[in-house]
Amino acid sequence: MVSLSDIQQARTRINGVAVRTPLIPLEYEGITLYLKPENLQPIGAFKVRGAYNKIASLTDEERARGVITYSSGNH
């Protein structure tokens, strides 16, 4: 399970990399939904948050072995 501390550490790692996007409230069938438009990121997707956070948290040994990624989406 992801802890609050995990989230706070990730936020620190991606600070200055991912832009802060707004929460947009939407009323739907009597409830309020909040949309997080990650398409407002410079690359147009949320993937920068998770990818950068993971790579930034690698040990020197892990980083030296390299990173391979794959996406069938918008990379």
CHARMM internal coordinates of N, CA and C (Angstrom, degrees):
IC EDIT
DIST 1 N 1 CA 1.4430
DIST 1 CA 1 C 1.5333
ANGL 1 N 1 CA 1 C 109.03
DIST 1 C 2 N 1.2898
ANGL 1 CA 1 C 2 N 116.14
DIHE 1 N 1 CA 1 C 2 N 140.67
DIST 2 N 2 CA 1.4627
ANGL 1 C 2 N 2 CA 122.27
DIHE 1 CA 1 C 2 N 2 CA 178.65
DIST 2 CA 2 C 1.5238
ANGL 2 N 2 CA 2 C 108.47
DIHE 1 C 2 N 2 CA 2 C -79.97
DIST 2 C 3 N 1.3189
ANGL 2 CA 2 C 3 N 115.79
DIHE 2 N 2 CA 2 C 3 N 128.18
DIST 3 N 3 CA 1.4657
ANGL 2 C 3 N 3 CA 120.64
DIHE 2 CA 2 C 3 N 3 CA -179.25
DIST 3 CA 3 C 1.5278
ANGL 3 N 3 CA 3 C 110.80
DIHE 2 C 3 N 3 CA 3 C -94.86
DIST 3 C 4 N 1.3175
ANGL 3 CA 3 C 4 N 115.43
DIHE 3 N 3 CA 3 C 4 N 166.88
DIST 4 N 4 CA 1.4645
ANGL 3 C 4 N 4 CA 120.45
DIHE 3 CA 3 C 4 N 4 CA 175.30
DIST 4 CA 4 C 1.5236
ANGL 4 N 4 CA 4 C 109.75
DIHE 3 C 4 N 4 CA 4 C -59.83
DIST 4 C 5 N 1.3182
ANGL 4 CA 4 C 5 N 116.85
DIHE 4 N 4 CA 4 C 5 N -38.54
DIST 5 N 5 CA 1.4620
ANGL 4 C 5 N 5 CA 121.04
DIHE 4 CA 4 C 5 N 5 CA 178.09
DIST 5 CA 5 C 1.5317
ANGL 5 N 5 CA 5 C 111.32
DIHE 4 C 5 N 5 CA 5 C -61.74
DIST 5 C 6 N 1.3431
ANGL 5 CA 5 C 6 N 117.32
DIHE 5 N 5 CA 5 C 6 N -41.19
DIST 6 N 6 CA 1.4693
ANGL 5 C 6 N 6 CA 121.16
DIHE 5 CA 5 C 6 N 6 CA 176.75
DIST 6 CA 6 C 1.5255
ANGL 6 N 6 CA 6 C 110.66
DIHE 5 C 6 N 6 CA 6 C -58.34
DIST 6 C 7 N 1.3192
ANGL 6 CA 6 C 7 N 115.83
DIHE 6 N 6 CA 6 C 7 N -43.81
DIST 7 N 7 CA 1.4669
ANGL 6 C 7 N 7 CA 121.29
DIHE 6 CA 6 C 7 N 7 CA -179.22
DIST 7 CA 7 C 1.5218
ANGL 7 N 7 CA 7 C 110.47
DIHE 6 C 7 N 7 CA 7 C -65.88
DIST 7 C 8 N 1.3260
ANGL 7 CA 7 C 8 N 116.91
DIHE 7 N 7 CA 7 C 8 N -42.13
DIST 8 N 8 CA 1.4630
ANGL 7 C 8 N 8 CA 120.56
DIHE 7 CA 7 C 8 N 8 CA 179.69
DIST 8 CA 8 C 1.5278
ANGL 8 N 8 CA 8 C 111.11
DIHE 7 C 8 N 8 CA 8 C -65.01
DIST 8 C 9 N 1.3294
ANGL 8 CA 8 C 9 N 117.00
DIHE 8 N 8 CA 8 C 9 N -39.79
DIST 9 N 9 CA 1.4681
ANGL 8 C 9 N 9 CA 120.35
DIHE 8 CA 8 C 9 N 9 CA 178.01
DIST 9 CA 9 C 1.5276
ANGL 9 N 9 CA 9 C 111.05
DIHE 8 C 9 N 9 CA 9 C -65.75
DIST 9 C 10 N 1.3216
ANGL 9 CA 9 C 10 N 116.20
DIHE 9 N 9 CA 9 C 10 N -40.92
DIST 10 N 10 CA 1.4703
ANGL 9 C 10 N 10 CA 120.09
DIHE 9 CA 9 C 10 N 10 CA 177.83
DIST 10 CA 10 C 1.5226
ANGL 10 N 10 CA 10 C 110.36
DIHE 9 C 10 N 10 CA 10 C -62.64
DIST 10 C 11 N 1.3136
ANGL 10 CA 10 C 11 N 115.92
DIHE 10 N 10 CA 10 C 11 N -41.77
DIST 11 N 11 CA 1.4709
ANGL 10 C 11 N 11 CA 119.59
DIHE 10 CA 10 C 11 N 11 CA 179.39
DIST 11 CA 11 C 1.5254
ANGL 11 N 11 CA 11 C 110.63
DIHE 10 C 11 N 11 CA 11 C -59.93
DIST 11 C 12 N 1.3255
ANGL 11 CA 11 C 12 N 116.38
DIHE 11 N 11 CA 11 C 12 N -41.52
DIST 12 N 12 CA 1.4608
ANGL 11 C 12 N 12 CA 120.60
DIHE 11 CA 11 C 12 N 12 CA 178.63
DIST 12 CA 12 C 1.5292
ANGL 12 N 12 CA 12 C 110.71
DIHE 11 C 12 N 12 CA 12 C -63.99
DIST 12 C 13 N 1.3389
ANGL 12 CA 12 C 13 N 116.43
DIHE 12 N 12 CA 12 C 13 N -42.76
DIST 13 N 13 CA 1.4698
ANGL 12 C 13 N 13 CA 120.19
DIHE 12 CA 12 C 13 N 13 CA -178.61
DIST 13 CA 13 C 1.5280
ANGL 13 N 13 CA 13 C 112.67
DIHE 12 C 13 N 13 CA 13 C -63.33
DIST 13 C 14 N 1.3253
ANGL 13 CA 13 C 14 N 117.36
DIHE 13 N 13 CA 13 C 14 N -41.19
DIST 14 N 14 CA 1.4732
ANGL 13 C 14 N 14 CA 119.87
DIHE 13 CA 13 C 14 N 14 CA -174.29
DIST 14 CA 14 C 1.5229
ANGL 14 N 14 CA 14 C 113.20
DIHE 13 C 14 N 14 CA 14 C -90.42
DIST 14 C 15 N 1.3369
ANGL 14 CA 14 C 15 N 116.51
DIHE 14 N 14 CA 14 C 15 N -1.29
DIST 15 N 15 CA 1.4642
ANGL 14 C 15 N 15 CA 120.12
DIHE 14 CA 14 C 15 N 15 CA 179.06
DIST 15 CA 15 C 1.5328
ANGL 15 N 15 CA 15 C 109.48
DIHE 14 C 15 N 15 CA 15 C -57.28
DIST 15 C 16 N 1.3014
ANGL 15 CA 15 C 16 N 116.58
DIHE 15 N 15 CA 15 C 16 N 126.46
DIST 16 N 16 CA 1.4548
ANGL 15 C 16 N 16 CA 121.63
DIHE 15 CA 15 C 16 N 16 CA -179.58
DIST 16 CA 16 C 1.5218
ANGL 16 N 16 CA 16 C 113.46
DIHE 15 C 16 N 16 CA 16 C 89.89
DIST 16 C 17 N 1.3346
ANGL 16 CA 16 C 17 N 116.97
DIHE 16 N 16 CA 16 C 17 N -8.16
DIST 17 N 17 CA 1.4627
ANGL 16 C 17 N 17 CA 121.44
DIHE 16 CA 16 C 17 N 17 CA 178.71
DIST 17 CA 17 C 1.5229
ANGL 17 N 17 CA 17 C 109.80
DIHE 16 C 17 N 17 CA 17 C -103.93
DIST 17 C 18 N 1.3149
ANGL 17 CA 17 C 18 N 115.39
DIHE 17 N 17 CA 17 C 18 N -54.30
DIST 18 N 18 CA 1.4693
ANGL 17 C 18 N 18 CA 120.94
DIHE 17 CA 17 C 18 N 18 CA 177.02
DIST 18 CA 18 C 1.5236
ANGL 18 N 18 CA 18 C 108.16
DIHE 17 C 18 N 18 CA 18 C -94.82
DIST 18 C 19 N 1.3127
ANGL 18 CA 18 C 19 N 116.36
DIHE 18 N 18 CA 18 C 19 N 140.58
DIST 19 N 19 CA 1.4595
ANGL 18 C 19 N 19 CA 119.27
DIHE 18 CA 18 C 19 N 19 CA 177.30
DIST 19 CA 19 C 1.5258
ANGL 19 N 19 CA 19 C 109.34
DIHE 18 C 19 N 19 CA 19 C -83.85
DIST 19 C 20 N 1.3021
ANGL 19 CA 19 C 20 N 115.55
DIHE 19 N 19 CA 19 C 20 N 152.48
DIST 20 N 20 CA 1.4589
ANGL 19 C 20 N 20 CA 120.53
DIHE 19 CA 19 C 20 N 20 CA 178.42
DIST 20 CA 20 C 1.5261
ANGL 20 N 20 CA 20 C 108.32
DIHE 19 C 20 N 20 CA 20 C -78.77
DIST 20 C 21 N 1.3125
ANGL 20 CA 20 C 21 N 115.97
DIHE 20 N 20 CA 20 C 21 N 119.57
DIST 21 N 21 CA 1.4613
ANGL 20 C 21 N 21 CA 120.92
DIHE 20 CA 20 C 21 N 21 CA -179.47
DIST 21 CA 21 C 1.5234
ANGL 21 N 21 CA 21 C 109.75
DIHE 20 C 21 N 21 CA 21 C -101.87
DIST 21 C 22 N 1.3225
ANGL 21 CA 21 C 22 N 117.42
DIHE 21 N 21 CA 21 C 22 N 150.14
DIST 22 N 22 CA 1.4653
ANGL 21 C 22 N 22 CA 120.46
DIHE 21 CA 21 C 22 N 22 CA -176.01
DIST 22 CA 22 C 1.5285
ANGL 22 N 22 CA 22 C 112.51
DIHE 21 C 22 N 22 CA 22 C -76.87
DIST 22 C 23 N 1.3243
ANGL 22 CA 22 C 23 N 115.31
DIHE 22 N 22 CA 22 C 23 N 160.38
DIST 23 N 23 CA 1.4624
ANGL 22 C 23 N 23 CA 121.82
DIHE 22 CA 22 C 23 N 23 CA 166.45
DIST 23 CA 23 C 1.5158
ANGL 23 N 23 CA 23 C 106.26
DIHE 22 C 23 N 23 CA 23 C -96.20
DIST 23 C 24 N 1.3091
ANGL 23 CA 23 C 24 N 116.92
DIHE 23 N 23 CA 23 C 24 N 127.44
DIST 24 N 24 CA 1.4610
ANGL 23 C 24 N 24 CA 121.32
DIHE 23 CA 23 C 24 N 24 CA -178.38
DIST 24 CA 24 C 1.5255
ANGL 24 N 24 CA 24 C 108.46
DIHE 23 C 24 N 24 CA 24 C -111.18
DIST 24 C 25 N 1.3509
ANGL 24 CA 24 C 25 N 117.63
DIHE 24 N 24 CA 24 C 25 N 116.34
DIST 25 N 25 CA 1.4633
ANGL 24 C 25 N 25 CA 119.24
DIHE 24 CA 24 C 25 N 25 CA -179.73
DIST 25 CA 25 C 1.5248
ANGL 25 N 25 CA 25 C 111.39
DIHE 24 C 25 N 25 CA 25 C -73.51
DIST 25 C 26 N 1.3288
ANGL 25 CA 25 C 26 N 115.40
DIHE 25 N 25 CA 25 C 26 N 142.42
DIST 26 N 26 CA 1.4524
ANGL 25 C 26 N 26 CA 122.44
DIHE 25 CA 25 C 26 N 26 CA 178.58
DIST 26 CA 26 C 1.5222
ANGL 26 N 26 CA 26 C 107.73
DIHE 25 C 26 N 26 CA 26 C -137.91
DIST 26 C 27 N 1.3203
ANGL 26 CA 26 C 27 N 116.32
DIHE 26 N 26 CA 26 C 27 N 121.93
DIST 27 N 27 CA 1.4662
ANGL 26 C 27 N 27 CA 120.83
DIHE 26 CA 26 C 27 N 27 CA 176.65
DIST 27 CA 27 C 1.5232
ANGL 27 N 27 CA 27 C 108.43
DIHE 26 C 27 N 27 CA 27 C -83.06
DIST 27 C 28 N 1.3260
ANGL 27 CA 27 C 28 N 116.27
DIHE 27 N 27 CA 27 C 28 N 128.44
DIST 28 N 28 CA 1.4623
ANGL 27 C 28 N 28 CA 120.75
DIHE 27 CA 27 C 28 N 28 CA -178.52
DIST 28 CA 28 C 1.5240
ANGL 28 N 28 CA 28 C 109.24
DIHE 27 C 28 N 28 CA 28 C -145.72
DIST 28 C 29 N 1.3124
ANGL 28 CA 28 C 29 N 116.29
DIHE 28 N 28 CA 28 C 29 N 116.26
DIST 29 N 29 CA 1.4591
ANGL 28 C 29 N 29 CA 123.28
DIHE 28 CA 28 C 29 N 29 CA 178.61
DIST 29 CA 29 C 1.5298
ANGL 29 N 29 CA 29 C 112.72
DIHE 28 C 29 N 29 CA 29 C 48.13
DIST 29 C 30 N 1.3136
ANGL 29 CA 29 C 30 N 115.07
DIHE 29 N 29 CA 29 C 30 N 46.53
DIST 30 N 30 CA 1.4554
ANGL 29 C 30 N 30 CA 121.02
DIHE 29 CA 29 C 30 N 30 CA 175.07
DIST 30 CA 30 C 1.5173
ANGL 30 N 30 CA 30 C 116.03
DIHE 29 C 30 N 30 CA 30 C 82.07
DIST 30 C 31 N 1.3106
ANGL 30 CA 30 C 31 N 117.82
DIHE 30 N 30 CA 30 C 31 N 4.06
DIST 31 N 31 CA 1.4619
ANGL 30 C 31 N 31 CA 119.74
DIHE 30 CA 30 C 31 N 31 CA 176.53
DIST 31 CA 31 C 1.5241
ANGL 31 N 31 CA 31 C 109.05
DIHE 30 C 31 N 31 CA 31 C -123.90
DIST 31 C 32 N 1.3094
ANGL 31 CA 31 C 32 N 115.22
DIHE 31 N 31 CA 31 C 32 N 158.62
DIST 32 N 32 CA 1.4552
ANGL 31 C 32 N 32 CA 120.17
DIHE 31 CA 31 C 32 N 32 CA 177.12
DIST 32 CA 32 C 1.5169
ANGL 32 N 32 CA 32 C 108.71
DIHE 31 C 32 N 32 CA 32 C -101.54
DIST 32 C 33 N 1.3147
ANGL 32 CA 32 C 33 N 115.43
DIHE 32 N 32 CA 32 C 33 N 121.98
DIST 33 N 33 CA 1.4584
ANGL 32 C 33 N 33 CA 122.28
DIHE 32 CA 32 C 33 N 33 CA 174.09
DIST 33 CA 33 C 1.5181
ANGL 33 N 33 CA 33 C 107.48
DIHE 32 C 33 N 33 CA 33 C -103.63
DIST 33 C 34 N 1.3099
ANGL 33 CA 33 C 34 N 116.57
DIHE 33 N 33 CA 33 C 34 N 148.07
DIST 34 N 34 CA 1.4580
ANGL 33 C 34 N 34 CA 120.60
DIHE 33 CA 33 C 34 N 34 CA 177.01
DIST 34 CA 34 C 1.5232
ANGL 34 N 34 CA 34 C 108.81
DIHE 33 C 34 N 34 CA 34 C -116.09
DIST 34 C 35 N 1.3086
ANGL 34 CA 34 C 35 N 115.61
DIHE 34 N 34 CA 34 C 35 N 121.18
DIST 35 N 35 CA 1.4571
ANGL 34 C 35 N 35 CA 121.95
DIHE 34 CA 34 C 35 N 35 CA 178.73
DIST 35 CA 35 C 1.5258
ANGL 35 N 35 CA 35 C 109.04
DIHE 34 C 35 N 35 CA 35 C -93.60
DIST 35 C 36 N 1.3120
ANGL 35 CA 35 C 36 N 116.72
DIHE 35 N 35 CA 35 C 36 N 138.67
DIST 36 N 36 CA 1.4615
ANGL 35 C 36 N 36 CA 122.57
DIHE 35 CA 35 C 36 N 36 CA 178.12
DIST 36 CA 36 C 1.5272
ANGL 36 N 36 CA 36 C 106.81
DIHE 35 C 36 N 36 CA 36 C -116.11
DIST 36 C 37 N 1.3341
ANGL 36 CA 36 C 37 N 117.86
DIHE 36 N 36 CA 36 C 37 N 94.29
DIST 37 N 37 CA 1.4686
ANGL 36 C 37 N 37 CA 121.39
DIHE 36 CA 36 C 37 N 37 CA -172.06
DIST 37 CA 37 C 1.5370
ANGL 37 N 37 CA 37 C 113.36
DIHE 36 C 37 N 37 CA 37 C -76.17
DIST 37 C 38 N 1.3229
ANGL 37 CA 37 C 38 N 115.35
DIHE 37 N 37 CA 37 C 38 N 80.80
DIST 38 N 38 CA 1.4589
ANGL 37 C 38 N 38 CA 119.73
DIHE 37 CA 37 C 38 N 38 CA -179.15
DIST 38 CA 38 C 1.5218
ANGL 38 N 38 CA 38 C 112.53
DIHE 37 C 38 N 38 CA 38 C -70.00
DIST 38 C 39 N 1.3322
ANGL 38 CA 38 C 39 N 116.81
DIHE 38 N 38 CA 38 C 39 N -9.37
DIST 39 N 39 CA 1.4637
ANGL 38 C 39 N 39 CA 119.05
DIHE 38 CA 38 C 39 N 39 CA 173.09
DIST 39 CA 39 C 1.5250
ANGL 39 N 39 CA 39 C 111.14
DIHE 38 C 39 N 39 CA 39 C -65.96
DIST 39 C 40 N 1.3308
ANGL 39 CA 39 C 40 N 117.85
DIHE 39 N 39 CA 39 C 40 N -7.73
DIST 40 N 40 CA 1.4677
ANGL 39 C 40 N 40 CA 121.40
DIHE 39 CA 39 C 40 N 40 CA 176.06
DIST 40 CA 40 C 1.5340
ANGL 40 N 40 CA 40 C 112.05
DIHE 39 C 40 N 40 CA 40 C -84.04
DIST 40 C 41 N 1.3391
ANGL 40 CA 40 C 41 N 117.48
DIHE 40 N 40 CA 40 C 41 N -4.01
DIST 41 N 41 CA 1.4646
ANGL 40 C 41 N 41 CA 120.12
DIHE 40 CA 40 C 41 N 41 CA 173.93
DIST 41 CA 41 C 1.5282
ANGL 41 N 41 CA 41 C 107.98
DIHE 40 C 41 N 41 CA 41 C -64.82
DIST 41 C 42 N 1.3254
ANGL 41 CA 41 C 42 N 118.02
DIHE 41 N 41 CA 41 C 42 N 150.97
DIST 42 N 42 CA 1.4673
ANGL 41 C 42 N 42 CA 119.81
DIHE 41 CA 41 C 42 N 42 CA -180.00
DIST 42 CA 42 C 1.5316
ANGL 42 N 42 CA 42 C 113.97
DIHE 41 C 42 N 42 CA 42 C -53.13
DIST 42 C 43 N 1.3423
ANGL 42 CA 42 C 43 N 117.81
DIHE 42 N 42 CA 42 C 43 N -31.98
DIST 43 N 43 CA 1.4680
ANGL 42 C 43 N 43 CA 119.65
DIHE 42 CA 42 C 43 N 43 CA 178.76
DIST 43 CA 43 C 1.5199
ANGL 43 N 43 CA 43 C 112.20
DIHE 42 C 43 N 43 CA 43 C -90.36
DIST 43 C 44 N 1.3282
ANGL 43 CA 43 C 44 N 117.30
DIHE 43 N 43 CA 43 C 44 N -3.55
DIST 44 N 44 CA 1.4564
ANGL 43 C 44 N 44 CA 121.18
DIHE 43 CA 43 C 44 N 44 CA 175.69
DIST 44 CA 44 C 1.5151
ANGL 44 N 44 CA 44 C 115.85
DIHE 43 C 44 N 44 CA 44 C 83.05
DIST 44 C 45 N 1.3362
ANGL 44 CA 44 C 45 N 117.63
DIHE 44 N 44 CA 44 C 45 N 15.21
DIST 45 N 45 CA 1.4651
ANGL 44 C 45 N 45 CA 119.71
DIHE 44 CA 44 C 45 N 45 CA -178.07
DIST 45 CA 45 C 1.5245
ANGL 45 N 45 CA 45 C 110.60
DIHE 44 C 45 N 45 CA 45 C -155.66
DIST 45 C 46 N 1.3180
ANGL 45 CA 45 C 46 N 115.16
DIHE 45 N 45 CA 45 C 46 N 164.79
DIST 46 N 46 CA 1.4583
ANGL 45 C 46 N 46 CA 121.29
DIHE 45 CA 45 C 46 N 46 CA -179.76
DIST 46 CA 46 C 1.5235
ANGL 46 N 46 CA 46 C 113.03
DIHE 45 C 46 N 46 CA 46 C -78.93
DIST 46 C 47 N 1.3223
ANGL 46 CA 46 C 47 N 119.03
DIHE 46 N 46 CA 46 C 47 N -14.64
DIST 47 N 47 CA 1.4633
ANGL 46 C 47 N 47 CA 122.46
DIHE 46 CA 46 C 47 N 47 CA -171.13
DIST 47 CA 47 C 1.5259
ANGL 47 N 47 CA 47 C 113.53
DIHE 46 C 47 N 47 CA 47 C -56.16
DIST 47 C 48 N 1.3142
ANGL 47 CA 47 C 48 N 117.85
DIHE 47 N 47 CA 47 C 48 N -27.88
DIST 48 N 48 CA 1.4586
ANGL 47 C 48 N 48 CA 120.44
DIHE 47 CA 47 C 48 N 48 CA -178.87
DIST 48 CA 48 C 1.5270
ANGL 48 N 48 CA 48 C 111.21
DIHE 47 C 48 N 48 CA 48 C -59.47
DIST 48 C 49 N 1.3176
ANGL 48 CA 48 C 49 N 118.35
DIHE 48 N 48 CA 48 C 49 N -34.72
DIST 49 N 49 CA 1.4677
ANGL 48 C 49 N 49 CA 120.76
DIHE 48 CA 48 C 49 N 49 CA -178.80
DIST 49 CA 49 C 1.5272
ANGL 49 N 49 CA 49 C 111.78
DIHE 48 C 49 N 49 CA 49 C -62.84
DIST 49 C 50 N 1.3139
ANGL 49 CA 49 C 50 N 116.18
DIHE 49 N 49 CA 49 C 50 N -56.03
DIST 50 N 50 CA 1.4623
ANGL 49 C 50 N 50 CA 120.37
DIHE 49 CA 49 C 50 N 50 CA -176.95
DIST 50 CA 50 C 1.5189
ANGL 50 N 50 CA 50 C 113.27
DIHE 49 C 50 N 50 CA 50 C -68.43
DIST 50 C 51 N 1.3236
ANGL 50 CA 50 C 51 N 116.29
DIHE 50 N 50 CA 50 C 51 N -42.36
DIST 51 N 51 CA 1.4630
ANGL 50 C 51 N 51 CA 120.11
DIHE 50 CA 50 C 51 N 51 CA -178.33
DIST 51 CA 51 C 1.5252
ANGL 51 N 51 CA 51 C 110.94
DIHE 50 C 51 N 51 CA 51 C -64.89
DIST 51 C 52 N 1.3185
ANGL 51 CA 51 C 52 N 117.23
DIHE 51 N 51 CA 51 C 52 N -48.01
DIST 52 N 52 CA 1.4639
ANGL 51 C 52 N 52 CA 119.96
DIHE 51 CA 51 C 52 N 52 CA -179.14
DIST 52 CA 52 C 1.5205
ANGL 52 N 52 CA 52 C 110.76
DIHE 51 C 52 N 52 CA 52 C -65.41
DIST 52 C 53 N 1.3280
ANGL 52 CA 52 C 53 N 117.15
DIHE 52 N 52 CA 52 C 53 N -42.31
DIST 53 N 53 CA 1.4580
ANGL 52 C 53 N 53 CA 120.64
DIHE 52 CA 52 C 53 N 53 CA 179.93
DIST 53 CA 53 C 1.5271
ANGL 53 N 53 CA 53 C 110.64
DIHE 52 C 53 N 53 CA 53 C -59.74
DIST 53 C 54 N 1.3218
ANGL 53 CA 53 C 54 N 117.19
DIHE 53 N 53 CA 53 C 54 N -44.94
DIST 54 N 54 CA 1.4692
ANGL 53 C 54 N 54 CA 120.19
DIHE 53 CA 53 C 54 N 54 CA -179.28
DIST 54 CA 54 C 1.5145
ANGL 54 N 54 CA 54 C 111.25
DIHE 53 C 54 N 54 CA 54 C -64.28
DIST 54 C 55 N 1.3188
ANGL 54 CA 54 C 55 N 117.65
DIHE 54 N 54 CA 54 C 55 N -48.38
DIST 55 N 55 CA 1.4642
ANGL 54 C 55 N 55 CA 120.76
DIHE 54 CA 54 C 55 N 55 CA -178.47
DIST 55 CA 55 C 1.5267
ANGL 55 N 55 CA 55 C 110.75
DIHE 54 C 55 N 55 CA 55 C -63.74
DIST 55 C 56 N 1.3255
ANGL 55 CA 55 C 56 N 117.22
DIHE 55 N 55 CA 55 C 56 N -39.45
DIST 56 N 56 CA 1.4657
ANGL 55 C 56 N 56 CA 120.87
DIHE 55 CA 55 C 56 N 56 CA 179.64
DIST 56 CA 56 C 1.5225
ANGL 56 N 56 CA 56 C 112.26
DIHE 55 C 56 N 56 CA 56 C -68.00
DIST 56 C 57 N 1.3247
ANGL 56 CA 56 C 57 N 117.86
DIHE 56 N 56 CA 56 C 57 N -20.50
DIST 57 N 57 CA 1.4668
ANGL 56 C 57 N 57 CA 120.45
DIHE 56 CA 56 C 57 N 57 CA -178.49
DIST 57 CA 57 C 1.5331
ANGL 57 N 57 CA 57 C 112.69
DIHE 56 C 57 N 57 CA 57 C -96.34
DIST 57 C 58 N 1.3325
ANGL 57 CA 57 C 58 N 118.04
DIHE 57 N 57 CA 57 C 58 N 0.84
DIST 58 N 58 CA 1.4616
ANGL 57 C 58 N 58 CA 120.79
DIHE 57 CA 57 C 58 N 58 CA 178.43
DIST 58 CA 58 C 1.5244
ANGL 58 N 58 CA 58 C 110.77
DIHE 57 C 58 N 58 CA 58 C -69.49
DIST 58 C 59 N 1.3236
ANGL 58 CA 58 C 59 N 115.75
DIHE 58 N 58 CA 58 C 59 N 148.32
DIST 59 N 59 CA 1.4614
ANGL 58 C 59 N 59 CA 119.99
DIHE 58 CA 58 C 59 N 59 CA 173.53
DIST 59 CA 59 C 1.5277
ANGL 59 N 59 CA 59 C 108.16
DIHE 58 C 59 N 59 CA 59 C -73.93
DIST 59 C 60 N 1.3269
ANGL 59 CA 59 C 60 N 116.59
DIHE 59 N 59 CA 59 C 60 N 166.26
DIST 60 N 60 CA 1.4669
ANGL 59 C 60 N 60 CA 120.03
DIHE 59 CA 59 C 60 N 60 CA 177.36
DIST 60 CA 60 C 1.5287
ANGL 60 N 60 CA 60 C 110.60
DIHE 59 C 60 N 60 CA 60 C -59.19
DIST 60 C 61 N 1.3284
ANGL 60 CA 60 C 61 N 116.74
DIHE 60 N 60 CA 60 C 61 N -39.03
DIST 61 N 61 CA 1.4655
ANGL 60 C 61 N 61 CA 121.02
DIHE 60 CA 60 C 61 N 61 CA 179.44
DIST 61 CA 61 C 1.5307
ANGL 61 N 61 CA 61 C 111.07
DIHE 60 C 61 N 61 CA 61 C -64.35
DIST 61 C 62 N 1.3121
ANGL 61 CA 61 C 62 N 116.72
DIHE 61 N 61 CA 61 C 62 N -45.12
DIST 62 N 62 CA 1.4681
ANGL 61 C 62 N 62 CA 120.45
DIHE 61 CA 61 C 62 N 62 CA 178.55
DIST 62 CA 62 C 1.5285
ANGL 62 N 62 CA 62 C 110.84
DIHE 61 C 62 N 62 CA 62 C -63.53
DIST 62 C 63 N 1.3125
ANGL 62 CA 62 C 63 N 116.20
DIHE 62 N 62 CA 62 C 63 N -42.69
DIST 63 N 63 CA 1.4645
ANGL 62 C 63 N 63 CA 120.78
DIHE 62 CA 62 C 63 N 63 CA -179.23
DIST 63 CA 63 C 1.5274
ANGL 63 N 63 CA 63 C 111.03
DIHE 62 C 63 N 63 CA 63 C -64.91
DIST 63 C 64 N 1.3440
ANGL 63 CA 63 C 64 N 117.12
DIHE 63 N 63 CA 63 C 64 N -36.61
DIST 64 N 64 CA 1.4648
ANGL 63 C 64 N 64 CA 121.19
DIHE 63 CA 63 C 64 N 64 CA 179.97
DIST 64 CA 64 C 1.5275
ANGL 64 N 64 CA 64 C 111.71
DIHE 63 C 64 N 64 CA 64 C -65.15
DIST 64 C 65 N 1.3342
ANGL 64 CA 64 C 65 N 117.19
DIHE 64 N 64 CA 64 C 65 N -28.00
DIST 65 N 65 CA 1.4689
ANGL 64 C 65 N 65 CA 120.66
DIHE 64 CA 64 C 65 N 65 CA 178.00
DIST 65 CA 65 C 1.5256
ANGL 65 N 65 CA 65 C 111.29
DIHE 64 C 65 N 65 CA 65 C -75.40
DIST 65 C 66 N 1.3195
ANGL 65 CA 65 C 66 N 117.37
DIHE 65 N 65 CA 65 C 66 N -16.92
DIST 66 N 66 CA 1.4576
ANGL 65 C 66 N 66 CA 121.40
DIHE 65 CA 65 C 66 N 66 CA 177.63
DIST 66 CA 66 C 1.5111
ANGL 66 N 66 CA 66 C 113.17
DIHE 65 C 66 N 66 CA 66 C 96.31
DIST 66 C 67 N 1.3143
ANGL 66 CA 66 C 67 N 114.12
DIHE 66 N 66 CA 66 C 67 N 170.67
DIST 67 N 67 CA 1.4615
ANGL 66 C 67 N 67 CA 121.71
DIHE 66 CA 66 C 67 N 67 CA -178.62
DIST 67 CA 67 C 1.5222
ANGL 67 N 67 CA 67 C 108.09
DIHE 66 C 67 N 67 CA 67 C -132.03
DIST 67 C 68 N 1.3151
ANGL 67 CA 67 C 68 N 115.79
DIHE 67 N 67 CA 67 C 68 N 132.97
DIST 68 N 68 CA 1.4599
ANGL 67 C 68 N 68 CA 121.62
DIHE 67 CA 67 C 68 N 68 CA 174.99
DIST 68 CA 68 C 1.5203
ANGL 68 N 68 CA 68 C 106.97
DIHE 67 C 68 N 68 CA 68 C -120.70
DIST 68 C 69 N 1.3167
ANGL 68 CA 68 C 69 N 116.86
DIHE 68 N 68 CA 68 C 69 N 132.00
DIST 69 N 69 CA 1.4634
ANGL 68 C 69 N 69 CA 120.29
DIHE 68 CA 68 C 69 N 69 CA 178.63
DIST 69 CA 69 C 1.5195
ANGL 69 N 69 CA 69 C 110.10
DIHE 68 C 69 N 69 CA 69 C -124.66
DIST 69 C 70 N 1.3093
ANGL 69 CA 69 C 70 N 114.54
DIHE 69 N 69 CA 69 C 70 N 160.91
DIST 70 N 70 CA 1.4579
ANGL 69 C 70 N 70 CA 120.86
DIHE 69 CA 69 C 70 N 70 CA 177.02
DIST 70 CA 70 C 1.5208
ANGL 70 N 70 CA 70 C 107.89
DIHE 69 C 70 N 70 CA 70 C -148.45
DIST 70 C 71 N 1.2871
ANGL 70 CA 70 C 71 N 116.16
DIHE 70 N 70 CA 70 C 71 N 141.21
DIST 71 N 71 CA 1.4547
ANGL 70 C 71 N 71 CA 121.12
DIHE 70 CA 70 C 71 N 71 CA 174.47
DIST 71 CA 71 C 1.5182
ANGL 71 N 71 CA 71 C 108.76
DIHE 70 C 71 N 71 CA 71 C -150.63
DIST 71 C 72 N 1.2962
ANGL 71 CA 71 C 72 N 114.95
DIHE 71 N 71 CA 71 C 72 N 136.76
DIST 72 N 72 CA 1.4630
ANGL 71 C 72 N 72 CA 118.27
DIHE 71 CA 71 C 72 N 72 CA 173.29
DIST 72 CA 72 C 1.5212
ANGL 72 N 72 CA 72 C 109.77
DIHE 71 C 72 N 72 CA 72 C -95.52
DIST 72 C 73 N 1.3368
ANGL 72 CA 72 C 73 N 114.72
DIHE 72 N 72 CA 72 C 73 N 7.37
DIST 73 N 73 CA 1.4592
ANGL 72 C 73 N 73 CA 120.96
DIHE 72 CA 72 C 73 N 73 CA -178.79
DIST 73 CA 73 C 1.5083
ANGL 73 N 73 CA 73 C 111.98
DIHE 72 C 73 N 73 CA 73 C -99.00
DIST 73 C 74 N 1.3045
ANGL 73 CA 73 C 74 N 115.84
DIHE 73 N 73 CA 73 C 74 N -131.33
DIST 74 N 74 CA 1.4640
ANGL 73 C 74 N 74 CA 120.78
DIHE 73 CA 73 C 74 N 74 CA -169.69
DIST 74 CA 74 C 1.5246
ANGL 74 N 74 CA 74 C 114.03
DIHE 73 C 74 N 74 CA 74 C -101.26
DIST 74 C 75 N 1.3027
ANGL 74 CA 74 C 75 N 119.08
DIHE 74 N 74 CA 74 C 75 N 38.94
DIST 75 N 75 CA 1.4720
ANGL 74 C 75 N 75 CA 121.63
DIHE 74 CA 74 C 75 N 75 CA 173.61
DIST 75 CA 75 C 1.5065
ANGL 75 N 75 CA 75 C 108.91
DIHE 74 C 75 N 75 CA 75 C -85.27
END
COOR INIT
IC SEED 1 N 1 CA 1 C
IC BUILD
